[in-house]
Amino acid sequence: MRVTEKGQVTIPKEIRDRLNIGPGSEVDFVADDKGARLIVVAGGKSAEPDDFEAWLKSRSGIFDTGGMTADEYMEWLRGPRDDLGSD
């Protein structure tokens, strides 16, 4: 992909289809030690299932923290806490 002068990139169709990204979808780029990851924040291509069980199943899976523990990931996400003493 090539970045335009405005900082825009085109997400390839294969990736858009696989991640169900369509008009109105919200995505984010998250930097880590391996580069950057595309995160789908909110999809705009498909409607939510009417059945709660189907909706819940569509949201389940494994979240890759890149080998970080939950505490390490939360600190990376939020930044270091300044309300804790250095004890």
PDB file of N, CA, C and O in Angstrom:
ATOM      1  N   MET A   1       0.844  -1.177   0.000  1.00  0.00           N
ATOM      2  CA  MET A   1       0.000   0.000   0.000  1.00  0.00           C
ATOM      3  C   MET A   1       0.885   1.235   0.000  1.00  0.00           C
ATOM      4  O   MET A   1       1.994   1.225   0.535  1.00  0.00           O
ATOM      5  N   ARG A   2       0.395   2.260  -0.588  1.00  0.00           N
ATOM      6  CA  ARG A   2       1.114   3.527  -0.626  1.00  0.00           C
ATOM      7  C   ARG A   2       0.303   4.552   0.178  1.00  0.00           C
ATOM      8  O   ARG A   2      -0.921   4.617   0.063  1.00  0.00           O
ATOM      9  N   VAL A   3       0.985   5.330   0.970  1.00  0.00           N
ATOM     10  CA  VAL A   3       0.345   6.367   1.781  1.00  0.00           C
ATOM     11  C   VAL A   3       0.248   7.640   0.939  1.00  0.00           C
ATOM     12  O   VAL A   3       1.227   8.058   0.321  1.00  0.00           O
ATOM     13  N   THR A   4      -0.946   8.258   0.920  1.00  0.00           N
ATOM     14  CA  THR A   4      -1.127   9.494   0.161  1.00  0.00           C
ATOM     15  C   THR A   4      -0.572  10.674   0.950  1.00  0.00           C
ATOM     16  O   THR A   4      -0.171  10.532   2.105  1.00  0.00           O
ATOM     17  N   GLU A   5      -0.555  11.828   0.316  1.00  0.00           N
ATOM     18  CA  GLU A   5      -0.091  13.040   0.999  1.00  0.00           C
ATOM     19  C   GLU A   5      -0.943  13.358   2.220  1.00  0.00           C
ATOM     20  O   GLU A   5      -0.459  13.978   3.168  1.00  0.00           O
ATOM     21  N   LYS A   6      -2.198  12.943   2.207  1.00  0.00           N
ATOM     22  CA  LYS A   6      -3.094  13.175   3.346  1.00  0.00           C
ATOM     23  C   LYS A   6      -2.945  12.102   4.418  1.00  0.00           C
ATOM     24  O   LYS A   6      -3.649  12.139   5.428  1.00  0.00           O
ATOM     25  N   GLY A   7      -2.028  11.132   4.212  1.00  0.00           N
ATOM     26  CA  GLY A   7      -1.831  10.068   5.191  1.00  0.00           C
ATOM     27  C   GLY A   7      -2.839   8.942   5.053  1.00  0.00           C
ATOM     28  O   GLY A   7      -3.007   8.151   5.982  1.00  0.00           O
ATOM     29  N   GLN A   8      -3.508   8.852   3.926  1.00  0.00           N
ATOM     30  CA  GLN A   8      -4.531   7.832   3.727  1.00  0.00           C
ATOM     31  C   GLN A   8      -3.945   6.600   3.046  1.00  0.00           C
ATOM     32  O   GLN A   8      -3.001   6.699   2.262  1.00  0.00           O
ATOM     33  N   VAL A   9      -4.519   5.435   3.356  1.00  0.00           N
ATOM     34  CA  VAL A   9      -4.172   4.193   2.688  1.00  0.00           C
ATOM     35  C   VAL A   9      -5.464   3.492   2.269  1.00  0.00           C
ATOM     36  O   VAL A   9      -6.521   3.714   2.859  1.00  0.00           O
ATOM     37  N   THR A  10      -5.368   2.658   1.260  1.00  0.00           N
ATOM     38  CA  THR A  10      -6.503   1.853   0.840  1.00  0.00           C
ATOM     39  C   THR A  10      -6.324   0.459   1.408  1.00  0.00           C
ATOM     40  O   THR A  10      -5.294  -0.179   1.191  1.00  0.00           O
ATOM     41  N   ILE A  11      -7.323  -0.014   2.134  1.00  0.00           N
ATOM     42  CA  ILE A  11      -7.280  -1.370   2.687  1.00  0.00           C
ATOM     43  C   ILE A  11      -7.660  -2.319   1.555  1.00  0.00           C
ATOM     44  O   ILE A  11      -8.723  -2.160   0.955  1.00  0.00           O
ATOM     45  N   PRO A  12      -6.811  -3.305   1.248  1.00  0.00           N
ATOM     46  CA  PRO A  12      -7.119  -4.219   0.146  1.00  0.00           C
ATOM     47  C   PRO A  12      -8.467  -4.933   0.347  1.00  0.00           C
ATOM     48  O   PRO A  12      -8.866  -5.221   1.475  1.00  0.00           O
ATOM     49  N   LYS A  13      -9.154  -5.209  -0.760  1.00  0.00           N
ATOM     50  CA  LYS A  13     -10.481  -5.818  -0.711  1.00  0.00           C
ATOM     51  C   LYS A  13     -10.468  -7.138   0.044  1.00  0.00           C
ATOM     52  O   LYS A  13     -11.389  -7.412   0.813  1.00  0.00           O
ATOM     53  N   GLU A  14      -9.443  -7.962  -0.159  1.00  0.00           N
ATOM     54  CA  GLU A  14      -9.352  -9.246   0.539  1.00  0.00           C
ATOM     55  C   GLU A  14      -9.389  -9.050   2.060  1.00  0.00           C
ATOM     56  O   GLU A  14     -10.057  -9.803   2.770  1.00  0.00           O
ATOM     57  N   ILE A  15      -8.677  -8.049   2.550  1.00  0.00           N
ATOM     58  CA  ILE A  15      -8.650  -7.759   3.986  1.00  0.00           C
ATOM     59  C   ILE A  15      -9.999  -7.190   4.436  1.00  0.00           C
ATOM     60  O   ILE A  15     -10.523  -7.587   5.477  1.00  0.00           O
ATOM     61  N   ARG A  16     -10.564  -6.255   3.648  1.00  0.00           N
ATOM     62  CA  ARG A  16     -11.887  -5.693   3.989  1.00  0.00           C
ATOM     63  C   ARG A  16     -12.934  -6.791   4.092  1.00  0.00           C
ATOM     64  O   ARG A  16     -13.746  -6.791   5.017  1.00  0.00           O
ATOM     65  N   ASP A  17     -12.920  -7.730   3.145  1.00  0.00           N
ATOM     66  CA  ASP A  17     -13.896  -8.822   3.166  1.00  0.00           C
ATOM     67  C   ASP A  17     -13.677  -9.733   4.368  1.00  0.00           C
ATOM     68  O   ASP A  17     -14.632 -10.125   5.039  1.00  0.00           O
ATOM     69  N   ARG A  18     -12.415 -10.071   4.637  1.00  0.00           N
ATOM     70  CA  ARG A  18     -12.112 -10.983   5.749  1.00  0.00           C
ATOM     71  C   ARG A  18     -12.490 -10.383   7.102  1.00  0.00           C
ATOM     72  O   ARG A  18     -12.962 -11.095   7.989  1.00  0.00           O
ATOM     73  N   LEU A  19     -12.282  -9.072   7.262  1.00  0.00           N
ATOM     74  CA  LEU A  19     -12.581  -8.406   8.533  1.00  0.00           C
ATOM     75  C   LEU A  19     -13.957  -7.753   8.556  1.00  0.00           C
ATOM     76  O   LEU A  19     -14.318  -7.084   9.525  1.00  0.00           O
ATOM     77  N   ASN A  20     -14.727  -7.951   7.477  1.00  0.00           N
ATOM     78  CA  ASN A  20     -16.082  -7.399   7.382  1.00  0.00           C
ATOM     79  C   ASN A  20     -16.079  -5.875   7.526  1.00  0.00           C
ATOM     80  O   ASN A  20     -16.915  -5.305   8.228  1.00  0.00           O
ATOM     81  N   ILE A  21     -15.132  -5.230   6.856  1.00  0.00           N
ATOM     82  CA  ILE A  21     -15.014  -3.776   6.884  1.00  0.00           C
ATOM     83  C   ILE A  21     -15.756  -3.220   5.676  1.00  0.00           C
ATOM     84  O   ILE A  21     -15.526  -3.644   4.544  1.00  0.00           O
ATOM     85  N   GLY A  22     -16.636  -2.280   5.924  1.00  0.00           N
ATOM     86  CA  GLY A  22     -17.390  -1.652   4.846  1.00  0.00           C
ATOM     87  C   GLY A  22     -17.573  -0.176   5.119  1.00  0.00           C
ATOM     88  O   GLY A  22     -17.036   0.349   6.095  1.00  0.00           O
ATOM     89  N   PRO A  23     -18.325   0.500   4.267  1.00  0.00           N
ATOM     90  CA  PRO A  23     -18.588   1.928   4.492  1.00  0.00           C
ATOM     91  C   PRO A  23     -19.168   2.156   5.878  1.00  0.00           C
ATOM     92  O   PRO A  23     -20.117   1.482   6.279  1.00  0.00           O
ATOM     93  N   GLY A  24     -18.605   3.093   6.598  1.00  0.00           N
ATOM     94  CA  GLY A  24     -19.066   3.390   7.956  1.00  0.00           C
ATOM     95  C   GLY A  24     -18.318   2.637   9.034  1.00  0.00           C
ATOM     96  O   GLY A  24     -18.477   2.934  10.218  1.00  0.00           O
ATOM     97  N   SER A  25     -17.494   1.655   8.646  1.00  0.00           N
ATOM     98  CA  SER A  25     -16.718   0.923   9.649  1.00  0.00           C
ATOM     99  C   SER A  25     -15.686   1.855  10.268  1.00  0.00           C
ATOM    100  O   SER A  25     -15.177   2.765   9.612  1.00  0.00           O
ATOM    101  N   GLU A  26     -15.388   1.618  11.524  1.00  0.00           N
ATOM    102  CA  GLU A  26     -14.342   2.372  12.200  1.00  0.00           C
ATOM    103  C   GLU A  26     -13.175   1.436  12.455  1.00  0.00           C
ATOM    104  O   GLU A  26     -13.355   0.331  12.967  1.00  0.00           O
ATOM    105  N   VAL A  27     -11.975   1.883  12.096  1.00  0.00           N
ATOM    106  CA  VAL A  27     -10.771   1.100  12.322  1.00  0.00           C
ATOM    107  C   VAL A  27      -9.751   1.963  13.051  1.00  0.00           C
ATOM    108  O   VAL A  27      -9.844   3.190  13.060  1.00  0.00           O
ATOM    109  N   ASP A  28      -8.789   1.306  13.654  1.00  0.00           N
ATOM    110  CA  ASP A  28      -7.727   2.000  14.358  1.00  0.00           C
ATOM    111  C   ASP A  28      -6.427   1.283  14.048  1.00  0.00           C
ATOM    112  O   ASP A  28      -6.428   0.087  13.759  1.00  0.00           O
ATOM    113  N   PHE A  29      -5.334   1.998  14.105  1.00  0.00           N
ATOM    114  CA  PHE A  29      -4.019   1.407  13.955  1.00  0.00           C
ATOM    115  C   PHE A  29      -3.349   1.452  15.318  1.00  0.00           C
ATOM    116  O   PHE A  29      -3.297   2.503  15.958  1.00  0.00           O
ATOM    117  N   VAL A  30      -2.832   0.304  15.763  1.00  0.00           N
ATOM    118  CA  VAL A  30      -2.175   0.210  17.063  1.00  0.00           C
ATOM    119  C   VAL A  30      -0.729  -0.193  16.819  1.00  0.00           C
ATOM    120  O   VAL A  30      -0.459  -1.220  16.197  1.00  0.00           O
ATOM    121  N   ALA A  31       0.196   0.619  17.312  1.00  0.00           N
ATOM    122  CA  ALA A  31       1.623   0.337  17.158  1.00  0.00           C
ATOM    123  C   ALA A  31       2.082  -0.610  18.260  1.00  0.00           C
ATOM    124  O   ALA A  31       1.696  -0.465  19.420  1.00  0.00           O
ATOM    125  N   ASP A  32       2.908  -1.578  17.885  1.00  0.00           N
ATOM    126  CA  ASP A  32       3.543  -2.443  18.869  1.00  0.00           C
ATOM    127  C   ASP A  32       4.992  -2.679  18.441  1.00  0.00           C
ATOM    128  O   ASP A  32       5.465  -2.058  17.489  1.00  0.00           O
ATOM    129  N   ASP A  33       5.686  -3.559  19.129  1.00  0.00           N
ATOM    130  CA  ASP A  33       7.101  -3.762  18.823  1.00  0.00           C
ATOM    131  C   ASP A  33       7.340  -4.454  17.484  1.00  0.00           C
ATOM    132  O   ASP A  33       8.475  -4.488  17.009  1.00  0.00           O
ATOM    133  N   LYS A  34       6.297  -5.005  16.869  1.00  0.00           N
ATOM    134  CA  LYS A  34       6.422  -5.668  15.571  1.00  0.00           C
ATOM    135  C   LYS A  34       6.002  -4.758  14.419  1.00  0.00           C
ATOM    136  O   LYS A  34       6.153  -5.140  13.259  1.00  0.00           O
ATOM    137  N   GLY A  35       5.484  -3.577  14.704  1.00  0.00           N
ATOM    138  CA  GLY A  35       5.006  -2.663  13.664  1.00  0.00           C
ATOM    139  C   GLY A  35       3.677  -2.059  14.072  1.00  0.00           C
ATOM    140  O   GLY A  35       3.566  -1.413  15.113  1.00  0.00           O
ATOM    141  N   ALA A  36       2.667  -2.278  13.237  1.00  0.00           N
ATOM    142  CA  ALA A  36       1.336  -1.743  13.527  1.00  0.00           C
ATOM    143  C   ALA A  36       0.288  -2.783  13.175  1.00  0.00           C
ATOM    144  O   ALA A  36       0.492  -3.614  12.290  1.00  0.00           O
ATOM    145  N   ARG A  37      -0.832  -2.727  13.875  1.00  0.00           N
ATOM    146  CA  ARG A  37      -1.946  -3.641  13.621  1.00  0.00           C
ATOM    147  C   ARG A  37      -3.191  -2.828  13.313  1.00  0.00           C
ATOM    148  O   ARG A  37      -3.412  -1.761  13.886  1.00  0.00           O
ATOM    149  N   LEU A  38      -3.996  -3.344  12.404  1.00  0.00           N
ATOM    150  CA  LEU A  38      -5.281  -2.742  12.075  1.00  0.00           C
ATOM    151  C   LEU A  38      -6.316  -3.376  12.982  1.00  0.00           C
ATOM    152  O   LEU A  38      -6.456  -4.599  13.005  1.00  0.00           O
ATOM    153  N   ILE A  39      -7.042  -2.561  13.729  1.00  0.00           N
ATOM    154  CA  ILE A  39      -8.072  -3.038  14.643  1.00  0.00           C
ATOM    155  C   ILE A  39      -9.418  -2.513  14.159  1.00  0.00           C
ATOM    156  O   ILE A  39      -9.572  -1.312  13.936  1.00  0.00           O
ATOM    157  N   VAL A  40     -10.394  -3.405  13.996  1.00  0.00           N
ATOM    158  CA  VAL A  40     -11.744  -2.990  13.625  1.00  0.00           C
ATOM    159  C   VAL A  40     -12.457  -2.592  14.914  1.00  0.00           C
ATOM    160  O   VAL A  40     -12.696  -3.429  15.783  1.00  0.00           O
ATOM    161  N   VAL A  41     -12.795  -1.303  15.030  1.00  0.00           N
ATOM    162  CA  VAL A  41     -13.449  -0.784  16.227  1.00  0.00           C
ATOM    163  C   VAL A  41     -14.943  -1.020  16.148  1.00  0.00           C
ATOM    164  O   VAL A  41     -15.542  -1.506  17.107  1.00  0.00           O
ATOM    165  N   ALA A  42     -15.556  -0.685  15.026  1.00  0.00           N
ATOM    166  CA  ALA A  42     -16.992  -0.862  14.835  1.00  0.00           C
ATOM    167  C   ALA A  42     -17.250  -1.125  13.359  1.00  0.00           C
ATOM    168  O   ALA A  42     -16.810  -0.367  12.494  1.00  0.00           O
ATOM    169  N   GLY A  43     -17.963  -2.202  13.085  1.00  0.00           N
ATOM    170  CA  GLY A  43     -18.246  -2.557  11.695  1.00  0.00           C
ATOM    171  C   GLY A  43     -19.440  -1.803  11.152  1.00  0.00           C
ATOM    172  O   GLY A  43     -20.387  -1.521  11.886  1.00  0.00           O
ATOM    173  N   GLY A  44     -19.405  -1.477   9.886  1.00  0.00           N
ATOM    174  CA  GLY A  44     -20.511  -0.790   9.251  1.00  0.00           C
ATOM    175  C   GLY A  44     -21.109  -1.578   8.115  1.00  0.00           C
ATOM    176  O   GLY A  44     -22.027  -1.100   7.449  1.00  0.00           O
ATOM    177  N   LYS A  45     -20.602  -2.797   7.873  1.00  0.00           N
ATOM    178  CA  LYS A  45     -21.028  -3.561   6.714  1.00  0.00           C
ATOM    179  C   LYS A  45     -22.227  -4.462   7.000  1.00  0.00           C
ATOM    180  O   LYS A  45     -23.106  -4.605   6.150  1.00  0.00           O
ATOM    181  N   SER A  46     -22.274  -5.062   8.168  1.00  0.00           N
ATOM    182  CA  SER A  46     -23.353  -6.004   8.449  1.00  0.00           C
ATOM    183  C   SER A  46     -24.129  -5.583   9.689  1.00  0.00           C
ATOM    184  O   SER A  46     -23.590  -4.943  10.592  1.00  0.00           O
ATOM    185  N   ALA A  47     -25.376  -5.945   9.714  1.00  0.00           N
ATOM    186  CA  ALA A  47     -26.241  -5.642  10.856  1.00  0.00           C
ATOM    187  C   ALA A  47     -25.955  -6.623  11.980  1.00  0.00           C
ATOM    188  O   ALA A  47     -25.475  -7.731  11.740  1.00  0.00           O
ATOM    189  N   GLU A  48     -26.245  -6.219  13.193  1.00  0.00           N
ATOM    190  CA  GLU A  48     -26.078  -7.096  14.344  1.00  0.00           C
ATOM    191  C   GLU A  48     -27.128  -8.208  14.298  1.00  0.00           C
ATOM    192  O   GLU A  48     -28.273  -7.956  13.921  1.00  0.00           O
ATOM    193  N   PRO A  49     -26.756  -9.434  14.676  1.00  0.00           N
ATOM    194  CA  PRO A  49     -27.752 -10.515  14.713  1.00  0.00           C
ATOM    195  C   PRO A  49     -28.848 -10.213  15.731  1.00  0.00           C
ATOM    196  O   PRO A  49     -28.596  -9.600  16.768  1.00  0.00           O
ATOM    197  N   ASP A  50     -30.050 -10.646  15.425  1.00  0.00           N
ATOM    198  CA  ASP A  50     -31.167 -10.451  16.347  1.00  0.00           C
ATOM    199  C   ASP A  50     -31.047 -11.360  17.557  1.00  0.00           C
ATOM    200  O   ASP A  50     -31.494 -11.006  18.648  1.00  0.00           O
ATOM    201  N   ASP A  51     -30.450 -12.526  17.374  1.00  0.00           N
ATOM    202  CA  ASP A  51     -30.324 -13.519  18.433  1.00  0.00           C
ATOM    203  C   ASP A  51     -29.109 -13.200  19.308  1.00  0.00           C
ATOM    204  O   ASP A  51     -27.991 -13.110  18.800  1.00  0.00           O
ATOM    205  N   PHE A  52     -29.315 -13.028  20.609  1.00  0.00           N
ATOM    206  CA  PHE A  52     -28.223 -12.682  21.515  1.00  0.00           C
ATOM    207  C   PHE A  52     -27.127 -13.738  21.506  1.00  0.00           C
ATOM    208  O   PHE A  52     -25.945 -13.393  21.529  1.00  0.00           O
ATOM    209  N   GLU A  53     -27.493 -15.015  21.474  1.00  0.00           N
ATOM    210  CA  GLU A  53     -26.492 -16.081  21.462  1.00  0.00           C
ATOM    211  C   GLU A  53     -25.613 -15.991  20.210  1.00  0.00           C
ATOM    212  O   GLU A  53     -24.398 -16.172  20.293  1.00  0.00           O
ATOM    213  N   ALA A  54     -26.217 -15.716  19.060  1.00  0.00           N
ATOM    214  CA  ALA A  54     -25.439 -15.567  17.826  1.00  0.00           C
ATOM    215  C   ALA A  54     -24.525 -14.359  17.914  1.00  0.00           C
ATOM    216  O   ALA A  54     -23.382 -14.405  17.460  1.00  0.00           O
ATOM    217  N   TRP A  55     -25.025 -13.279  18.497  1.00  0.00           N
ATOM    218  CA  TRP A  55     -24.203 -12.076  18.668  1.00  0.00           C
ATOM    219  C   TRP A  55     -23.020 -12.375  19.586  1.00  0.00           C
ATOM    220  O   TRP A  55     -21.885 -12.004  19.288  1.00  0.00           O
ATOM    221  N   LEU A  56     -23.292 -13.045  20.696  1.00  0.00           N
ATOM    222  CA  LEU A  56     -22.233 -13.368  21.655  1.00  0.00           C
ATOM    223  C   LEU A  56     -21.179 -14.279  21.018  1.00  0.00           C
ATOM    224  O   LEU A  56     -19.981 -14.074  21.209  1.00  0.00           O
ATOM    225  N   LYS A  57     -21.625 -15.271  20.271  1.00  0.00           N
ATOM    226  CA  LYS A  57     -20.691 -16.178  19.602  1.00  0.00           C
ATOM    227  C   LYS A  57     -19.835 -15.435  18.578  1.00  0.00           C
ATOM    228  O   LYS A  57     -18.659 -15.755  18.401  1.00  0.00           O
ATOM    229  N   SER A  58     -20.419 -14.447  17.906  1.00  0.00           N
ATOM    230  CA  SER A  58     -19.658 -13.688  16.909  1.00  0.00           C
ATOM    231  C   SER A  58     -18.588 -12.818  17.539  1.00  0.00           C
ATOM    232  O   SER A  58     -17.670 -12.379  16.847  1.00  0.00           O
ATOM    233  N   ARG A  59     -18.684 -12.558  18.831  1.00  0.00           N
ATOM    234  CA  ARG A  59     -17.722 -11.711  19.532  1.00  0.00           C
ATOM    235  C   ARG A  59     -16.663 -12.500  20.282  1.00  0.00           C
ATOM    236  O   ARG A  59     -15.705 -11.914  20.787  1.00  0.00           O
ATOM    237  N   SER A  60     -16.813 -13.823  20.368  1.00  0.00           N
ATOM    238  CA  SER A  60     -15.878 -14.617  21.144  1.00  0.00           C
ATOM    239  C   SER A  60     -14.631 -14.926  20.332  1.00  0.00           C
ATOM    240  O   SER A  60     -14.651 -14.915  19.101  1.00  0.00           O
ATOM    241  N   GLY A  61     -13.557 -15.199  21.039  1.00  0.00           N
ATOM    242  CA  GLY A  61     -12.307 -15.536  20.373  1.00  0.00           C
ATOM    243  C   GLY A  61     -11.132 -15.239  21.271  1.00  0.00           C
ATOM    244  O   GLY A  61     -11.290 -14.999  22.468  1.00  0.00           O
ATOM    245  N   ILE A  62      -9.970 -15.257  20.692  1.00  0.00           N
ATOM    246  CA  ILE A  62      -8.733 -15.022  21.435  1.00  0.00           C
ATOM    247  C   ILE A  62      -8.226 -13.632  21.100  1.00  0.00           C
ATOM    248  O   ILE A  62      -8.201 -13.230  19.937  1.00  0.00           O
ATOM    249  N   PHE A  63      -7.826 -12.910  22.119  1.00  0.00           N
ATOM    250  CA  PHE A  63      -7.273 -11.575  21.946  1.00  0.00           C
ATOM    251  C   PHE A  63      -5.763 -11.671  22.060  1.00  0.00           C
ATOM    252  O   PHE A  63      -5.246 -12.086  23.097  1.00  0.00           O
ATOM    253  N   ASP A  64      -5.051 -11.293  21.010  1.00  0.00           N
ATOM    254  CA  ASP A  64      -3.589 -11.388  20.984  1.00  0.00           C
ATOM    255  C   ASP A  64      -2.970 -10.147  21.613  1.00  0.00           C
ATOM    256  O   ASP A  64      -3.085  -9.045  21.075  1.00  0.00           O
ATOM    257  N   THR A  65      -2.321 -10.331  22.744  1.00  0.00           N
ATOM    258  CA  THR A  65      -1.652  -9.215  23.422  1.00  0.00           C
ATOM    259  C   THR A  65      -0.171  -9.155  23.073  1.00  0.00           C
ATOM    260  O   THR A  65       0.586  -8.414  23.699  1.00  0.00           O
ATOM    261  N   GLY A  66       0.241  -9.925  22.084  1.00  0.00           N
ATOM    262  CA  GLY A  66       1.644  -9.901  21.681  1.00  0.00           C
ATOM    263  C   GLY A  66       2.578 -10.463  22.739  1.00  0.00           C
ATOM    264  O   GLY A  66       3.733 -10.048  22.833  1.00  0.00           O
ATOM    265  N   GLY A  67       2.084 -11.411  23.542  1.00  0.00           N
ATOM    266  CA  GLY A  67       2.919 -12.037  24.559  1.00  0.00           C
ATOM    267  C   GLY A  67       2.928 -11.306  25.896  1.00  0.00           C
ATOM    268  O   GLY A  67       3.557 -11.766  26.849  1.00  0.00           O
ATOM    269  N   MET A  68       2.228 -10.162  25.976  1.00  0.00           N
ATOM    270  CA  MET A  68       2.180  -9.415  27.237  1.00  0.00           C
ATOM    271  C   MET A  68       1.169 -10.057  28.181  1.00  0.00           C
ATOM    272  O   MET A  68       0.176 -10.637  27.743  1.00  0.00           O
ATOM    273  N   THR A  69       1.436  -9.946  29.493  1.00  0.00           N
ATOM    274  CA  THR A  69       0.436 -10.355  30.477  1.00  0.00           C
ATOM    275  C   THR A  69      -0.690  -9.327  30.461  1.00  0.00           C
ATOM    276  O   THR A  69      -0.561  -8.261  29.858  1.00  0.00           O
ATOM    277  N   ALA A  70      -1.790  -9.655  31.127  1.00  0.00           N
ATOM    278  CA  ALA A  70      -2.913  -8.718  31.178  1.00  0.00           C
ATOM    279  C   ALA A  70      -2.483  -7.400  31.821  1.00  0.00           C
ATOM    280  O   ALA A  70      -2.849  -6.327  31.342  1.00  0.00           O
ATOM    281  N   ASP A  71      -1.710  -7.478  32.900  1.00  0.00           N
ATOM    282  CA  ASP A  71      -1.248  -6.256  33.569  1.00  0.00           C
ATOM    283  C   ASP A  71      -0.317  -5.443  32.669  1.00  0.00           C
ATOM    284  O   ASP A  71      -0.429  -4.219  32.602  1.00  0.00           O
ATOM    285  N   GLU A  72       0.602  -6.123  31.978  1.00  0.00           N
ATOM    286  CA  GLU A  72       1.508  -5.421  31.063  1.00  0.00           C
ATOM    287  C   GLU A  72       0.724  -4.748  29.934  1.00  0.00           C
ATOM    288  O   GLU A  72       1.007  -3.612  29.554  1.00  0.00           O
ATOM    289  N   TYR A  73      -0.267  -5.473  29.409  1.00  0.00           N
ATOM    290  CA  TYR A  73      -1.072  -4.916  28.319  1.00  0.00           C
ATOM    291  C   TYR A  73      -1.862  -3.691  28.794  1.00  0.00           C
ATOM    292  O   TYR A  73      -1.923  -2.686  28.087  1.00  0.00           O
ATOM    293  N   MET A  74      -2.462  -3.767  29.976  1.00  0.00           N
ATOM    294  CA  MET A  74      -3.235  -2.634  30.490  1.00  0.00           C
ATOM    295  C   MET A  74      -2.332  -1.429  30.732  1.00  0.00           C
ATOM    296  O   MET A  74      -2.734  -0.295  30.470  1.00  0.00           O
ATOM    297  N   GLU A  75      -1.117  -1.660  31.230  1.00  0.00           N
ATOM    298  CA  GLU A  75      -0.185  -0.543  31.428  1.00  0.00           C
ATOM    299  C   GLU A  75       0.218   0.052  30.081  1.00  0.00           C
ATOM    300  O   GLU A  75       0.308   1.271  29.940  1.00  0.00           O
ATOM    301  N   TRP A  76       0.463  -0.821  29.082  1.00  0.00           N
ATOM    302  CA  TRP A  76       0.800  -0.319  27.746  1.00  0.00           C
ATOM    303  C   TRP A  76      -0.369   0.478  27.172  1.00  0.00           C
ATOM    304  O   TRP A  76      -0.167   1.528  26.563  1.00  0.00           O
ATOM    305  N   LEU A  77      -1.584  -0.017  27.364  1.00  0.00           N
ATOM    306  CA  LEU A  77      -2.766   0.630  26.818  1.00  0.00           C
ATOM    307  C   LEU A  77      -3.047   1.969  27.497  1.00  0.00           C
ATOM    308  O   LEU A  77      -3.317   2.966  26.828  1.00  0.00           O
ATOM    309  N   ARG A  78      -2.983   1.987  28.817  1.00  0.00           N
ATOM    310  CA  ARG A  78      -3.322   3.189  29.589  1.00  0.00           C
ATOM    311  C   ARG A  78      -2.134   4.098  29.849  1.00  0.00           C
ATOM    312  O   ARG A  78      -2.302   5.293  30.089  1.00  0.00           O
ATOM    313  N   GLY A  79      -0.939   3.537  29.803  1.00  0.00           N
ATOM    314  CA  GLY A  79       0.242   4.286  30.202  1.00  0.00           C
ATOM    315  C   GLY A  79       0.520   4.013  31.665  1.00  0.00           C
ATOM    316  O   GLY A  79      -0.353   3.523  32.382  1.00  0.00           O
ATOM    317  N   PRO A  80       1.720   4.322  32.116  1.00  0.00           N
ATOM    318  CA  PRO A  80       2.051   4.043  33.516  1.00  0.00           C
ATOM    319  C   PRO A  80       1.186   4.886  34.458  1.00  0.00           C
ATOM    320  O   PRO A  80       0.825   6.022  34.150  1.00  0.00           O
ATOM    321  N   ARG A  81       0.869   4.299  35.607  1.00  0.00           N
ATOM    322  CA  ARG A  81       0.052   5.004  36.605  1.00  0.00           C
ATOM    323  C   ARG A  81       0.947   5.936  37.413  1.00  0.00           C
ATOM    324  O   ARG A  81       2.009   5.538  37.893  1.00  0.00           O
ATOM    325  N   ASP A  82       0.515   7.152  37.553  1.00  0.00           N
ATOM    326  CA  ASP A  82       1.284   8.117  38.335  1.00  0.00           C
ATOM    327  C   ASP A  82       0.720   8.288  39.749  1.00  0.00           C
ATOM    328  O   ASP A  82       1.240   9.071  40.544  1.00  0.00           O
ATOM    329  N   ASP A  83      -0.355   7.543  40.050  1.00  0.00           N
ATOM    330  CA  ASP A  83      -0.952   7.666  41.386  1.00  0.00           C
ATOM    331  C   ASP A  83      -0.397   6.629  42.359  1.00  0.00           C
ATOM    332  O   ASP A  83      -0.782   6.605  43.528  1.00  0.00           O
ATOM    333  N   LEU A  84       0.502   5.777  41.883  1.00  0.00           N
ATOM    334  CA  LEU A  84       1.116   4.770  42.753  1.00  0.00           C
ATOM    335  C   LEU A  84       2.508   5.227  43.159  1.00  0.00           C
ATOM    336  O   LEU A  84       3.249   5.798  42.360  1.00  0.00           O
ATOM    337  N   GLY A  85       2.848   4.967  44.407  1.00  0.00           N
ATOM    338  CA  GLY A  85       4.179   5.323  44.878  1.00  0.00           C
ATOM    339  C   GLY A  85       5.235   4.425  44.268  1.00  0.00           C
ATOM    340  O   GLY A  85       4.910   3.392  43.684  1.00  0.00           O
ATOM    341  N   SER A  86       6.472   4.799  44.395  1.00  0.00           N
ATOM    342  CA  SER A  86       7.576   4.004  43.829  1.00  0.00           C
ATOM    343  C   SER A  86       8.056   2.941  44.805  1.00  0.00           C
ATOM    344  O   SER A  86       9.128   2.370  44.604  1.00  0.00           O
ATOM    345  N   ASP A  87       7.293   2.661  45.855  1.00  0.00           N
ATOM    346  CA  ASP A  87       7.706   1.683  46.887  1.00  0.00           C
ATOM    347  C   ASP A  87       7.801   0.306  46.330  1.00  0.00           C
ATOM    348  O   ASP A  87       8.133  -0.632  47.055  1.00  0.00           O
TER     349      ASP A  87
END
